[in-house]
Amino acid sequence: MASNLKSPAREPWNKGKIVGQKVPFRTKDIWVLRARLQTESRVSELALFNLGIDSKLRGCDLVSLKVREVCHGDLVATRAVVMQHKTQRPVQFEITPVTREAVQKWIKQTGLKSEDFLFPSRVHASPHLGTRQYARILEGWVKELGLDPTAYGTHSMRRTKATLIYRRTKNSRAVQLLLGHSKLESTVRYLGIEVDDALEIAEQTEI
């Protein structure tokens, strides 16, 4: 005899959450957080934050970086090339002096070797920092800055420098290359630049 019992309804994954693009960090927020992490000697977090901003990598690619991917010998490189997990396409990024200093200090402090993951996990089941761990760390940063945690996520890190570059140059092709998108349309949607540009034009148009 068939059972009339119904399985409990699954709660939507996005219940109570704001769905949509996560906002990039503002320049002043970046400097405030950097200063705090430096002052409090939170070496690993400073390296993670700075490299996350510079690399514009997805969270899964950032947390699985190996030391050899960002270093030439014993020194942190000025540029790096990483194969993206999602697209299996290589993407290049610059590593600024402030980030090189933070990463170098982290590597030296922990004694990491070339084949080691740059951000080892504290959880024995995982060889490197997980994306959920990364998301929790980022949520902590957002709260420290007094910002709304629902408006920010790991993609905020990926979007921050890309958005700033576009605003300064209006060069969407350059941003496409930096993000490793295969199609320009993906970059346009990702940054929401068509809407931003339209609003900017509208604000400058007097009738």
Buried (B, 14 or more C-beta within 10 A) or exposed (E): EEEEEEEEEEEEEEEEEEEEBBBBBEEEBBEBBBEBBBEEEEBBBBBBBBBBBBBBBBBBBBBBBBBBBBBEEEEBBEEBEBEBEEEEEEBEBBBBEBBBBBBBBBBEEBEBEEEBBBBBBEEEEBEBBBBEBBEEBBBEBBEEBEBEEEEBBBBBBBBBBBBBBBBEEEEBEBBBBBBBBEEEEEBBEBBEBEEEBEEEEEEEEEE
